[in-house]
């Protein structure tokens, strides 16, 4: 919440693509004035799911989400891919259908997302961790991780830091802002063939972000071939190997592109 007051903080991180849960519609759409392409979904104008893309990237909305809130959006730019933005929420009724249950439903009910050669990235606030698996029979965190792995998606964080699900050492959420109530519930899943090209994963520090949010950002930097779809990319020039935008346009003049993904408000 309160993203309108945090736009400057986001701009300092200079992401190419930002997934912003729990934000107002107006605060996300106002970012168009800053040069971002923007999308927003929600049933409450004061609290929904937003996605931003900095130039030269643009966003094209897919079908309106049928799960709350798991939203497909087509990213166009130096490399085209499908982004599935996530802010997993409650829907009422059966408990298993809430939160991670919504992601389970979205992945299993939308096979076309994962068909063909277009890369898929799924990231956002999953509100979930493997430590809570025992509270759910089937639609739990590990089940979703397996579903994504079967579709050749891997967690950037776990790949980069060589940590297991449920054993994360860097939390992304501090419940009621308390440092002793910390959990890892935000994720960036990317195609497995991209994993060798993850240049950095950064999780924000509690001390730095405590005044701003009960979550800290997770930022994933990648360097990818512009011509790549889901195949392996191994031939990169040594120039323009930046991980973040250094100009307002963010344009790259080589046949590789730097992509920085950000999750959190």
N, C-alpha and C positions, 0 to 999 in steps of 0.2 A: 504494500500500500504506500501511498505518498510518493509515487514515482515522479510526479511533476516536480518535486523538490530535489530529485536525485539525478536529473538528466545530465548535469555537469559531471557528476561522478562517472556515469556511463561513458561520456565522451572522453574522459581522461584515459579509460581503458582502451579506447580506439578499436572496438571489435568490428569485424566485417559483418557478422551475423550475430544478433543478440536475441535470445529467448527470455522474455520478461514476464514471469507469472505474477499474479496478484497486483495488477496495475489497472488504472482507470482507462477507459476508452479515449477520453480527451487527452490524457497525458501522452499516450502512444501516438495518436494522430498528430499531436502538436510537434512531434519529432520530424514530421515532413518539412516543417519550416527550417529544420537544421540540415536538410538535405538527405534524410533517410527515406527509404521505401518502408512502408509500415502496414501491418495487418493486426487485427484485434478480434477476439471472440469472447463472448460472455453473455450471461443473462442478467447481469447487474452492471450498469455502466461504470460503477465505481470500483469494480473488482473483477478482472478477467485475465485473459492470456494474450500477451502481445509478442510480436516478432518485428524486429527492425533489421534492415540491411543497408549498409553504407555503399556509396558509389564505388565501383561500377556495378555492384550487385543490385538486383531488383527482385521483388516478390510478386508472385501470382497465386492468389488463393485457390486452393483445391475445393472439394466439396465441403459444405458446412459440417462440422464435427458431429458424429453420431454418438460419440462417447465424451464424457465430461472430464477435462477438456483435452482432447487428443486431436490436434488440428494439422492436416496436411497442407503444406504450402510449397509451391515450386520456386526454387531459387534459380535465377538466371544471371549469368555473368561470365567471368573467365572459365568457370566450370559449372555446368548445370547439374542440379541434383534435387531430390525430393527431401524436404525437411519435414519431419513429423514433430511438431512442437508439443510439449507436455506440461500440463499442470493438472495432475491427477486429483480428482475431488470426490466428494460424497454424492451419491444419487438417491440414497434412501432404500428401504426394502432390505434385501439380503446384504449382510455385512461383506460377504465375499465379493460383491459387485462394486464396492467402494474402492477409491484410491487405486492401488495396483491392479485391482480387479478390472477397472476401466481400461487400463493399458492392455491387460490380457485379452479383453474383449476386442479392442481395436486391432491388435495384431492378428488375431485369429479371424476376424470378420472382414478384413481388408487385404486379401492376398494380392490384389493388383498393385498395392504399394510396393511390393517386393518382387514383382515380375519384371522381366526385361533387363536391360543393361544399365538403366539409370541408377546411379548410386543413391542410397538412402541414409540419412542421418536422423536419429531420434534423440532428442535431448530436452531437458527441462527438469521440473520438480516432480519426481515420481512419488514423493511422500512415502518412501518404502526403503526397506533394507532387509537383507537375508536374515538378520537377527530376529525378525518377526515372522518368519516362515511358519513356525509352529502354531500361530494363531489362525492360519488359513489352511484348508484342506488341499485345494488345487490351485486357485488363482493367487499364488503368492509370488514373492520377489524372485526366487530361484527359478520358478516356472517361466516367468517372463524373460529372465536372462537366457534360459535355454531356448525359448521361442526365437529370441533375437539371434542367438548363436546359430541356430538352425537356418536362419536367413542371412548368415554371414555378417552379422553385426557384432562388434565387440565394444566394451567400455573403454574409452580413452584413458580414463584415470587408472583403472586396474591394469591395463596393458602397460602404461608408461611407468607406473610405480611398482609393478610386479607384486601387487597385493591381491588377496582373495576377496570375493564378495563376503561382506559381513565382518571383515577384519581390517577395515579402513583406518588409517592413522591420521587422516586429515578430514575433520568434519566439515559439513557444508551448512548445518543448521544448528542453532542454539535455542532450545525450547525456552520460551519466555525470556529470551536474551541471556539466559544463565550459562556461564562457561562450563559448569559441571553437568549440564543436560545437553550434551552435544551428540549429533547424529550425522551420518552421511546419507543424504536422501536425494541429492541432485546428480544427474548423470548426463554424459554425452556419449552416445553409442554411434560409432562410425563403421563403414565397411571394413572388414578385416584386412583387405588388401591396402587400405590406407594406413594401417597401424605402423608400418616401418617409417612412415613419413610424418608421424607426430613429433614435432620438434620440442614442444614443451606443454606441460599441463600445470597450471597454477591455481591453487585454492586460496582464497583470501584469508587473511589473518583475523582472528576474533577482535583483537585490540583495535585494528584499523577500521573494522566495519561495524563494531558494536553501536556507534552512534547513528548508523544509517539503516540497518536492517537486522532481523534475527537470522537471516541467511547471509552467507558470504558467497561471492561469485566463484564459479569455476570457469577458467578460460583455457581453451585448447587451441594451440597453434599448430597448423599443418602447412606443409609445402607440397603441392600436388601438380601433376601435369595437367595443363589446360585441356589436352585432347583425351585425357583418360576418362573412361566410364567406370567400369568395375575392374578392369584389368590392372595388373601390376605396372607401376611406373618406376623406372630405374635410371633413366637418362635425364639428368638435370644440369642446366648451365650453372656456373658459379656466381653469376651476377643476379641482382634483384632477389636475393634470398632473404628478404625481410619477412618477419612474421606478423607485423602489424602495419597499418597504414602510416605512411610518412608524409603524405600529402592529402589534401581534402578529397581529391579524386580517387586515390587509392589504386590507380591504374597501374598495371604491370606491362612492361614492354617485352618480356621474354616469353618463352613457351612453358614457363612454370608460373604458378600462382600461389601467393601466400593467403591462407584462409585462417582467420581467427574467430572462433566460436565462443560465445559468452552465454552463461546461464545465470539468471537471478536478477531481481530488482535491486 
